[in-house]
Amino acid sequence: FQARLQQNLMYLAAIADAQPQPPAMHAQ
């Protein structure tokens, strides 16, 4: 389960890096 979350986070990170968007999520 944790490995799946890690993979999901890396996937989201890849999308965020590929598409420059305002750092709203990173503000957390």
DASULGI-V184189 format. One record per pair of residues at least 12 apart in sequence whose ideal C-beta (glycine too) atoms are under 8 Angstrom apart, sorted by sequence separation. I is the first residue (numbers start at 0). J is the second residue. D is the distance in whole Angstrom. If there is no record, write none. Layout:
BEGIN
i->(I;I)
j->(J;J)
d->(D;D)
END
This chain:
BEGIN
none
END
